[in-house]
Amino acid sequence: MSDLLPPNAADWEHVIANIGEFKLDFEFNIAELKNPAKCPAKFLPWLAWERSVDYWDHDWHESVKRDVVAKSISIHAKKGTRSAIEGALLVIGIIADVTAWHEFEPKKDPFTFEVIAWINEQNKASDIFISADIITQAHAMIEAHKSERDKYLLQVGVKIPANLGVIAVVEASIEVQTSGVMS
């Protein structure tokens, strides 16, 4: 390429002219880089950043990372709603029951809600029923997807099938009240 430059071209002009001759040592398809299902795992954090994923944990299993990225746009469209909170928790394997303040009898304080996070899916590979890490992840997902004005009570539980056809329930509760922005 530098042979197209005039004889008095500067060195930096030769460098710029020759940039096009460099070849990257990997081949990629831009369509695959934008697709959460086909994107190489090492590029998933960048795709998550591009799609404004609010909470990312590098320790998540690859399938969870792909699911979080894939559902990010639809969750962002519903941000601040019950559906967004339930959907955000579901992508990390937590089934949630969300109850708004006006659904209680008697009614609770306005702009409050309660979440019961059932962490059965999270615990298939673990002997620890309720870990601090799971509670931290649930808290972070709720914070990232709730309305800024809302306050909530988070209860974390596990449903354990018993041999007699009865389901035993274990719950741990933490109350989270925030004001302002949490990091």
ZAMARGU-4260 file (C-alpha; in steps of 0.2 Angstrom, whole numbers, plus 5000, padded with zeros to 4 digits):
<rodrens>
0) 5000/5000/5000 | 5014/5012/5004 | 5019/5012/4985 | 5004/5023/4982 | 5011/5037/4993
5) 5022/5051/4986 | 5041/5049/4988 | 5041/5063/5001 | 5028/5054/5013 | 5032/5054/5031
10) 5035/5038/5041 | 5019/5039/5050 | 5010/5040/5033 | 5018/5024/5028 | 5012/5016/5044
15) 4994/5021/5042 | 4995/5016/5024 | 5001/4999/5029 | 4988/4996/5043 | 4976/4987/5030
20) 4989/4974/5027 | 4989/4967/5045 | 4978/4952/5047 | 4970/4947/5063 | 4975/4930/5069
25) 4957/4924/5072 | 4942/4923/5061 | 4925/4929/5067 | 4908/4932/5060 | 4901/4948/5066
30) 4883/4941/5066 | 4889/4927/5078 | 4897/4940/5090 | 4880/4949/5092 | 4871/4933/5095
35) 4871/4927/5113 | 4869/4909/5109 | 4883/4909/5096 | 4895/4922/5103 | 4912/4915/5109
40) 4911/4914/5128 | 4926/4926/5130 | 4917/4939/5122 | 4901/4938/5132 | 4906/4951/5144
45) 4908/4963/5130 | 4891/4959/5123 | 4883/4961/5140 | 4891/4978/5141 | 4884/4983/5124
50) 4867/4978/5130 | 4868/4987/5146 | 4866/4971/5157 | 4864/4979/5175 | 4872/4965/5185
55) 4885/4953/5179 | 4894/4939/5189 | 4910/4932/5181 | 4907/4916/5191 | 4891/4912/5183
60) 4890/4897/5172 | 4891/4900/5154 | 4873/4896/5151 | 4867/4909/5164 | 4878/4922/5156
65) 4871/4918/5139 | 4853/4919/5146 | 4856/4935/5155 | 4862/4943/5139 | 4849/4936/5128
70) 4835/4942/5139 | 4843/4959/5143 | 4833/4969/5130 | 4816/4963/5135 | 4820/4965/5154
75) 4825/4983/5151 | 4809/4986/5142 | 4799/4982/5158 | 4812/4989/5171 | 4803/4995/5187
80) 4789/4982/5185 | 4785/4965/5194 | 4788/4956/5178 | 4806/4964/5176 | 4811/4958/5194
85) 4804/4941/5191 | 4812/4939/5174 | 4829/4945/5181 | 4829/4933/5195 | 4823/4919/5184
90) 4838/4921/5172 | 4849/4917/5187 | 4839/4902/5192 | 4828/4910/5205 | 4809/4908/5205
95) 4801/4923/5214 | 4784/4927/5221 | 4783/4946/5221 | 4769/4955/5231 | 4766/4973/5229
100) 4760/4984/5244 | 4742/4986/5238 | 4740/4967/5237 | 4742/4965/5256 | 4727/4966/5268
105) 4729/4978/5276 | 4739/4987/5263 | 4757/4991/5267 | 4766/5007/5264 | 4765/5014/5246
110) 4779/5009/5234 | 4785/4994/5244 | 4785/4976/5239 | 4790/4959/5246 | 4800/4946/5236
115) 4800/4927/5241 | 4815/4920/5231 | 4814/4901/5229 | 4832/4896/5226 | 4829/4877/5222
120) 4837/4879/5204 | 4853/4887/5212 | 4856/4873/5224 | 4856/4857/5213 | 4875/4856/5213
125) 4877/4863/5231 | 4875/4856/5249 | 4872/4873/5256 | 4854/4878/5255 | 4855/4897/5257
130) 4872/4905/5254 | 4877/4923/5256 | 4882/4923/5237 | 4864/4918/5232 | 4856/4932/5243
135) 4869/4945/5236 | 4865/4940/5218 | 4846/4941/5222 | 4848/4958/5230 | 4859/4964/5216
140) 4846/4959/5203 | 4831/4967/5212 | 4841/4983/5215 | 4845/4984/5196 | 4828/4981/5190
145) 4816/4989/5203 | 4810/5007/5202 | 4821/5019/5211 | 4808/5024/5223 | 4803/5007/5229
150) 4808/4998/5245 | 4807/4980/5248 | 4808/4965/5259 | 4818/4950/5252 | 4814/4933/5259
155) 4825/4918/5252 | 4818/4900/5253 | 4820/4883/5247 | 4806/4870/5244 | 4812/4853/5248
160) 4801/4838/5243 | 4799/4826/5257 | 4796/4807/5255 | 4779/4808/5262 | 4773/4819/5248
165) 4774/4835/5259 | 4785/4850/5255 | 4795/4857/5268 | 4800/4875/5266 | 4815/4884/5273
170) 4816/4903/5273 | 4829/4916/5277 | 4824/4934/5277 | 4833/4950/5276 | 4825/4967/5275
175) 4832/4979/5262 | 4828/4997/5263 | 4838/5009/5252 | 4839/5027/5249 | 4848/5035/5235
180) 4859/5024/5223 | 4868/5009/5229 | 4883/5002/5221
</rodrens>
